[in-house]
Amino acid sequence: MPGATKWLILLPIVIAGGFLYLLAPVLTPFFVAALLAYLVDPWVDKLETYKLSRGLATAIVFTALLVMIVLLLLIFVPMLERQITLFIGKLPGYLEWLQNTALPWLLARFGLEQTNLDLSVLQQTLAKNWQKAGGLAASVLTSLSHSGLAFLVGLVNLLLIPVVTFYLLRDWDILMARIRELLPLNIEPVVVRLARQSDEVLGAFLRGQLLVMFGLGVIYSVGLWLVGLDLALLIGMVAGLLSFVPYLGFIIGLLAAGVAAVVQYHDVVHLLPIVIVFISGQLVEGLVLSPLLIGGRIGLHPVAVIFAVLAGGQLFGFFGVLLALPAAAVIMVLLRHAHERYLSSRLYGAPPPE
């Protein structure tokens, strides 16, 4: 590739990267809207197959999406707030159990030396101040209202998301066609093929994995509620959200539910139904949810998944964890293409073209 051509390609990328860095706070609602439009675009395409216009199909899907989000917020946010308040109220009891029961048992079991770990100060502080931790949503709104400009900016960004989502969803196919027209003709077929493969992988992950996570959260929460655990919704949903890393949600949820059950019931008999709940959730995920909603289209080994999440968190923090698996899926597509090119190249030993 000539040097001038390289600069013609690299210069727009550098300029675009600089603009993205400078405009990152402004671009947040557009990024969220683009993600929502990408997730539900197949639903609009499906409705178009029934001879509906793009505008009508977009209006139907957008209304359904808006109703689902509002219902989730109205139902789950108050329930989770009550669970968090309950957890904070029980936290001193958990610390007391850890200090007086769990640690002495571990020290005696494994023959370890006595430690000077004292949780009484933390326990007293939590017992004194936990009542102030309730009303999470109200506290957030109160703190935002103290800064009029910050509240106004946040409100505008929040209102922008549904507006931008609707217009992006309505014109999604047109935007994709315009982007395709910008590609140089000599690389357009390869780029389109890789983009389609990446879209298949990303769609399988984003749509399928989100549904799997939500389904597992519901299974764990309902199961723990039937067992009688006070923190059933909080532990179940956290375990479901962490299930994007293989076995992480299962391990964290089982440990948290086990500790909560021991502190709540003061015996180990209730550990058995909790183990049954989490094993049942894993079986449903492995036999039903993942094959049905994701299938084998992602193709990432569990070790690769764990490494991607850890690497993303190390490099970019919390957002790196969220974007690690989608980025790893796209990188996998690119590596697969590079491997195919290598196998057909003279470097591997393929005969030169005649």
Backbone torsions as a table, in degrees:
resi	resn	phi	psi	omega
1	MET	NA	125.6	-179.8
2	PRO	-60.1	154.6	-177.4
3	GLY	-62.4	-38.3	179.5
4	ALA	-63.9	-39.1	178.9
5	THR	-64.5	-39.8	178.0
6	LYS	-59.6	-43.7	-179.6
7	TRP	-67.1	-35.1	177.7
8	LEU	-63.8	-28.3	178.1
9	ILE	-85.0	-42.5	-175.2
10	LEU	-73.4	-35.4	-175.8
11	LEU	-61.8	-47.7	176.3
12	PRO	-62.1	-34.3	178.6
13	ILE	-64.5	-43.2	179.5
14	VAL	-65.0	-43.4	179.7
15	ILE	-63.9	-44.2	178.8
16	ALA	-62.5	-40.6	177.3
17	GLY	-61.8	-40.6	177.7
18	GLY	-63.7	-43.0	177.1
19	PHE	-63.6	-41.5	178.8
20	LEU	-61.2	-40.6	179.7
21	TYR	-65.4	-43.4	-176.9
22	LEU	-73.1	-32.9	-175.4
23	LEU	-101.2	14.6	-175.9
24	ALA	-53.6	-45.7	-179.7
25	PRO	-62.7	-35.3	-178.7
26	VAL	-74.8	-30.4	-174.3
27	LEU	-79.8	-10.6	-176.4
28	THR	-56.0	-50.6	179.1
29	PRO	-63.6	-32.0	178.5
30	PHE	-70.2	-36.4	177.1
31	PHE	-65.6	-45.1	179.0
32	VAL	-63.1	-42.2	179.6
33	ALA	-64.6	-41.8	178.4
34	ALA	-63.2	-38.9	178.5
35	LEU	-64.3	-44.6	178.8
36	LEU	-63.5	-43.4	179.3
37	ALA	-63.0	-39.3	179.0
38	TYR	-64.9	-38.4	-177.0
39	LEU	-67.5	-38.2	-173.4
40	VAL	-103.1	0.1	178.3
41	ASP	-57.1	-39.5	177.2
42	PRO	-59.8	-29.6	177.3
43	TRP	-66.8	-40.9	177.4
44	VAL	-64.6	-44.3	177.5
45	ASP	-59.4	-37.5	179.3
46	LYS	-64.9	-42.3	179.0
47	LEU	-67.0	-32.0	178.6
48	GLU	-64.5	-26.7	177.8
49	THR	-67.6	-16.5	176.4
50	TYR	-94.4	25.0	174.8
51	LYS	69.0	21.1	173.8
52	LEU	-85.6	148.0	176.1
53	SER	-70.2	158.4	179.9
54	ARG	-60.6	-39.6	-179.7
55	GLY	-65.1	-43.9	180.0
56	LEU	-67.5	-42.4	178.0
57	ALA	-61.9	-40.5	177.9
58	THR	-63.3	-43.4	-179.9
59	ALA	-62.1	-40.9	-180.0
60	ILE	-65.8	-48.9	-178.4
61	VAL	-66.1	-41.5	-179.1
62	PHE	-63.4	-42.8	178.4
63	THR	-62.9	-43.6	178.7
64	ALA	-62.8	-42.1	178.6
65	LEU	-63.1	-43.8	-179.1
66	LEU	-63.7	-41.9	179.3
67	VAL	-63.9	-42.5	179.1
68	MET	-62.3	-43.5	-179.2
69	ILE	-64.8	-44.0	-179.6
70	VAL	-63.8	-42.5	179.1
71	LEU	-63.5	-42.1	178.1
72	LEU	-61.4	-42.6	179.9
73	LEU	-66.2	-42.3	-177.7
74	LEU	-70.1	-31.3	-176.6
75	ILE	-90.1	-50.2	-169.3
76	PHE	-84.2	-34.6	-176.8
77	VAL	-62.9	-48.6	176.7
78	PRO	-62.5	-37.8	179.7
79	MET	-65.8	-43.5	178.6
80	LEU	-66.8	-35.2	177.6
81	GLU	-62.5	-43.2	178.0
82	ARG	-65.1	-38.0	179.1
83	GLN	-66.5	-40.1	178.5
84	ILE	-65.4	-42.0	177.0
85	THR	-61.9	-41.5	178.1
86	LEU	-64.0	-41.3	179.1
87	PHE	-63.0	-43.9	179.2
88	ILE	-63.4	-36.3	177.5
89	GLY	-67.4	-32.7	179.7
90	LYS	-86.4	-10.6	-174.8
91	LEU	-59.4	-40.3	175.2
92	PRO	-58.1	-37.0	176.9
93	GLY	-65.8	-37.7	176.9
94	TYR	-64.2	-42.3	179.6
95	LEU	-65.5	-38.1	177.7
96	GLU	-64.4	-41.4	177.4
97	TRP	-63.7	-40.5	178.5
98	LEU	-64.0	-41.6	-176.9
99	GLN	-71.6	-42.6	-170.1
100	ASN	-99.6	-18.0	-176.1
101	THR	-119.9	-56.8	-172.3
102	ALA	-67.2	-49.4	-177.5
103	LEU	-64.7	-46.5	176.5
104	PRO	-59.3	-37.9	178.9
105	TRP	-65.3	-43.3	178.8
106	LEU	-64.0	-41.7	179.8
107	LEU	-63.6	-42.7	179.7
108	ALA	-71.3	-36.1	-176.5
109	ARG	-67.2	-43.0	-175.1
110	PHE	-104.0	6.5	176.3
111	GLY	65.3	35.4	-178.8
112	LEU	-88.1	160.0	179.1
113	GLU	-75.6	152.5	179.3
114	GLN	-65.3	131.5	179.5
115	THR	-100.7	164.4	179.7
116	ASN	-100.0	23.5	-179.7
117	LEU	-66.3	118.7	-178.6
118	ASP	-122.7	113.5	-178.8
119	LEU	-100.9	9.7	-174.9
120	SER	-67.6	-37.2	-179.6
121	VAL	-64.7	-45.9	177.9
122	LEU	-63.4	-39.2	179.8
123	GLN	-63.5	-44.6	-179.9
124	GLN	-64.1	-39.6	179.2
125	THR	-63.6	-44.3	179.9
126	LEU	-67.1	-41.5	179.6
127	ALA	-63.2	-29.4	-177.9
128	LYS	-81.4	-31.2	-169.8
129	ASN	-116.3	0.8	-173.8
130	TRP	-66.0	-27.1	-179.0
131	GLN	-63.6	-25.6	-178.4
132	LYS	-78.2	-7.8	-175.1
133	ALA	-86.2	-10.5	-178.9
134	GLY	-73.0	171.3	-179.3
135	GLY	67.2	52.5	-175.1
136	LEU	-61.7	-49.1	-178.0
137	ALA	-63.0	-41.8	179.4
138	ALA	-64.0	-38.4	179.3
139	SER	-64.6	-41.4	179.2
140	VAL	-63.7	-45.7	179.4
141	LEU	-63.3	-38.4	179.4
142	THR	-64.3	-44.7	-179.9
143	SER	-65.3	-36.5	178.5
144	LEU	-68.9	-37.0	-176.9
145	SER	-68.1	-22.6	177.8
146	HIS	-66.0	-27.2	177.4
147	SER	-111.3	100.9	-175.0
148	GLY	-60.5	-41.6	-178.0
149	LEU	-67.1	-44.5	-179.9
150	ALA	-63.5	-39.4	178.9
151	PHE	-66.0	-40.8	179.9
152	LEU	-65.1	-43.6	178.7
153	VAL	-62.8	-44.3	178.3
154	GLY	-62.7	-39.4	179.4
155	LEU	-66.4	-42.2	178.6
156	VAL	-62.7	-44.6	178.6
157	ASN	-61.6	-39.2	179.7
158	LEU	-66.1	-39.8	179.2
159	LEU	-73.7	-25.8	179.4
160	LEU	-68.6	-32.4	-173.8
161	ILE	-57.9	-53.5	179.9
162	PRO	-65.3	-35.1	-180.0
163	VAL	-64.5	-50.0	-179.3
164	VAL	-66.1	-36.9	178.6
165	THR	-59.7	-44.3	-179.0
166	PHE	-61.4	-47.7	-176.8
167	TYR	-69.9	-37.4	176.0
168	LEU	-64.4	-41.3	-179.5
169	LEU	-66.2	-39.6	179.7
170	ARG	-65.6	-38.9	-174.7
171	ASP	-106.7	20.5	-174.0
172	TRP	-60.5	-47.7	-178.5
173	ASP	-64.3	-37.0	178.3
174	ILE	-65.7	-42.3	179.1
175	LEU	-63.2	-41.9	179.3
176	MET	-64.3	-38.0	178.2
177	ALA	-67.1	-38.8	178.2
178	ARG	-65.7	-39.7	177.9
179	ILE	-64.9	-40.0	179.3
180	ARG	-64.1	-34.6	179.3
181	GLU	-67.3	-22.6	-179.8
182	LEU	-79.1	-13.3	-176.6
183	LEU	-75.2	139.4	173.6
184	PRO	-60.2	142.2	-174.0
185	LEU	-62.7	-29.7	-176.0
186	ASN	-74.0	-21.9	179.6
187	ILE	-113.7	-3.4	-175.2
188	GLU	-58.1	-44.5	-179.4
189	PRO	-62.3	-41.7	-179.2
190	VAL	-67.1	-44.2	-179.0
191	VAL	-63.5	-42.0	179.7
192	VAL	-64.6	-41.1	179.7
193	ARG	-64.3	-44.6	178.4
194	LEU	-65.8	-37.0	178.9
195	ALA	-64.9	-39.2	178.2
196	ARG	-66.3	-41.6	177.8
197	GLN	-64.7	-42.1	178.4
198	SER	-64.3	-38.3	178.2
199	ASP	-63.7	-39.8	178.0
200	GLU	-63.8	-42.8	-179.5
201	VAL	-68.6	-47.0	-179.1
202	LEU	-64.8	-40.1	178.0
203	GLY	-62.4	-41.6	178.0
204	ALA	-62.0	-40.8	-178.6
205	PHE	-72.7	-56.1	-171.1
206	LEU	-64.9	-48.3	-178.5
207	ARG	-75.1	-47.8	-177.2
208	GLY	-67.8	-46.8	-175.5
209	GLN	-68.0	-36.9	176.9
210	LEU	-61.8	-41.5	177.7
211	LEU	-66.9	-37.7	177.3
212	VAL	-64.2	-44.9	179.5
213	MET	-60.9	-45.0	179.7
214	PHE	-66.3	-41.2	179.0
215	GLY	-62.8	-43.3	177.6
216	LEU	-64.7	-39.5	177.5
217	GLY	-59.7	-41.7	178.3
218	VAL	-66.5	-43.2	179.9
219	ILE	-61.6	-48.3	179.9
220	TYR	-63.1	-43.9	-177.0
221	SER	-64.8	-46.7	179.9
222	VAL	-64.7	-41.9	178.9
223	GLY	-62.3	-45.2	179.1
224	LEU	-68.0	-32.7	176.3
225	TRP	-66.6	-39.7	177.1
226	LEU	-65.5	-31.7	176.4
227	VAL	-69.1	-26.4	179.9
228	GLY	103.3	15.0	-178.7
229	LEU	-74.9	133.8	-177.6
230	ASP	-65.8	-37.9	-176.2
231	LEU	-97.7	35.2	-173.4
232	ALA	-60.0	-48.5	-175.7
233	LEU	-66.3	-45.1	-177.9
234	LEU	-63.1	-50.4	-178.5
235	ILE	-67.1	-41.4	-178.8
236	GLY	-63.5	-44.3	-179.2
237	MET	-70.2	-38.8	176.7
238	VAL	-62.8	-43.3	177.9
239	ALA	-62.7	-39.4	177.4
240	GLY	-65.4	-42.5	179.9
241	LEU	-65.8	-33.3	-179.3
242	LEU	-81.6	-2.8	-175.2
243	SER	-74.6	-4.0	176.1
244	PHE	-68.2	-20.0	170.1
245	VAL	-96.7	126.2	-175.0
246	PRO	-53.7	125.6	174.7
247	TYR	69.4	-5.0	-179.5
248	LEU	-68.0	-47.8	178.5
249	GLY	-62.5	-39.1	178.6
250	PHE	-61.8	-46.7	-176.8
251	ILE	-68.4	-50.0	-178.4
252	ILE	-63.0	-44.9	-179.8
253	GLY	-63.7	-41.7	-179.8
254	LEU	-65.2	-43.0	179.0
255	LEU	-65.4	-46.1	-179.0
256	ALA	-64.1	-44.3	179.0
257	ALA	-66.2	-36.0	178.1
258	GLY	-63.8	-45.8	178.0
259	VAL	-63.6	-44.0	-180.0
260	ALA	-62.0	-38.4	179.7
261	ALA	-68.3	-41.8	-179.7
262	VAL	-64.1	-42.5	179.6
263	VAL	-69.2	-37.1	-177.6
264	GLN	-73.9	-42.9	-173.1
265	TYR	-103.8	-13.4	178.7
266	HIS	59.8	33.8	174.0
267	ASP	-155.7	171.5	-179.0
268	VAL	-103.5	0.7	-179.0
269	VAL	-64.5	-36.5	-177.0
270	HIS	-76.2	-3.5	176.6
271	LEU	-70.6	-31.0	-177.7
272	LEU	-61.9	-50.8	178.1
273	PRO	-63.2	-30.0	177.4
274	ILE	-67.0	-43.0	176.3
275	VAL	-60.8	-41.0	178.9
276	ILE	-62.1	-40.4	179.5
277	VAL	-60.5	-47.7	-175.7
278	PHE	-73.9	-35.6	175.2
279	ILE	-66.2	-39.5	177.0
280	SER	-63.0	-41.2	177.5
281	GLY	-61.2	-42.1	178.2
282	GLN	-64.5	-40.2	178.8
283	LEU	-65.0	-42.5	178.5
284	VAL	-64.1	-39.9	178.6
285	GLU	-64.4	-48.5	-175.4
286	GLY	-70.0	-33.6	-175.2
287	LEU	-96.7	-24.2	-173.6
288	VAL	-123.0	-61.2	-169.4
289	LEU	-64.4	-55.6	-176.9
290	SER	-64.4	-46.9	177.0
291	PRO	-61.7	-35.7	-176.4
292	LEU	-77.6	-42.4	-172.6
293	LEU	-95.4	-26.5	-177.0
294	ILE	-115.8	-48.1	-176.5
295	GLY	71.6	-153.8	-178.5
296	GLY	-104.3	24.3	-172.4
297	ARG	-78.9	-22.7	-179.3
298	ILE	-80.1	-49.4	173.0
299	GLY	70.2	23.7	177.3
300	LEU	-91.8	129.2	177.3
301	HIS	-66.6	145.5	179.1
302	PRO	-53.9	-36.5	177.7
303	VAL	-64.9	-39.7	177.5
304	ALA	-64.9	-36.7	178.0
305	VAL	-63.6	-47.6	-179.8
306	ILE	-62.2	-43.6	179.3
307	PHE	-63.5	-41.6	-179.2
308	ALA	-62.2	-43.4	-179.5
309	VAL	-65.3	-44.6	179.5
310	LEU	-65.1	-41.9	179.8
311	ALA	-66.2	-42.0	177.8
312	GLY	-62.7	-41.6	177.3
313	GLY	-65.6	-39.0	179.5
314	GLN	-66.2	-39.3	-174.9
315	LEU	-84.2	-40.1	-170.4
316	PHE	-129.9	10.5	175.7
317	GLY	73.9	-145.8	-173.8
318	PHE	-62.7	-42.7	180.0
319	PHE	-67.3	-29.1	174.9
320	GLY	-64.6	-36.3	176.5
321	VAL	-64.5	-42.3	-179.1
322	LEU	-66.1	-37.0	-175.0
323	LEU	-94.9	-1.6	-173.5
324	ALA	-62.3	-49.8	-175.9
325	LEU	-71.0	-42.9	173.1
326	PRO	-58.7	-42.2	178.4
327	ALA	-64.6	-40.4	179.3
328	ALA	-64.9	-35.8	178.9
329	ALA	-65.5	-42.2	177.9
330	VAL	-67.3	-41.9	177.6
331	ILE	-60.5	-36.4	177.8
332	MET	-62.1	-40.9	177.7
333	VAL	-62.7	-44.0	-179.7
334	LEU	-66.0	-40.2	178.4
335	LEU	-66.0	-36.7	177.6
336	ARG	-63.8	-40.5	177.4
337	HIS	-65.1	-43.6	178.9
338	ALA	-62.4	-37.3	178.8
339	HIS	-66.5	-39.5	177.0
340	GLU	-64.2	-41.3	177.9
341	ARG	-63.8	-38.5	-179.6
342	TYR	-66.2	-41.8	-179.7
343	LEU	-64.2	-29.1	-179.8
344	SER	-95.3	5.6	-177.4
345	SER	-96.5	168.8	178.4
346	ARG	-71.5	-20.5	178.2
347	LEU	-62.7	-36.5	179.5
348	TYR	-79.6	-23.8	179.6
349	GLY	119.9	7.4	178.6
350	ALA	-68.3	145.5	-178.7
351	PRO	-66.9	144.4	179.9
352	PRO	-65.0	150.3	179.0
353	PRO	-64.1	139.5	-178.6
354	GLU	-82.0	NA	NA
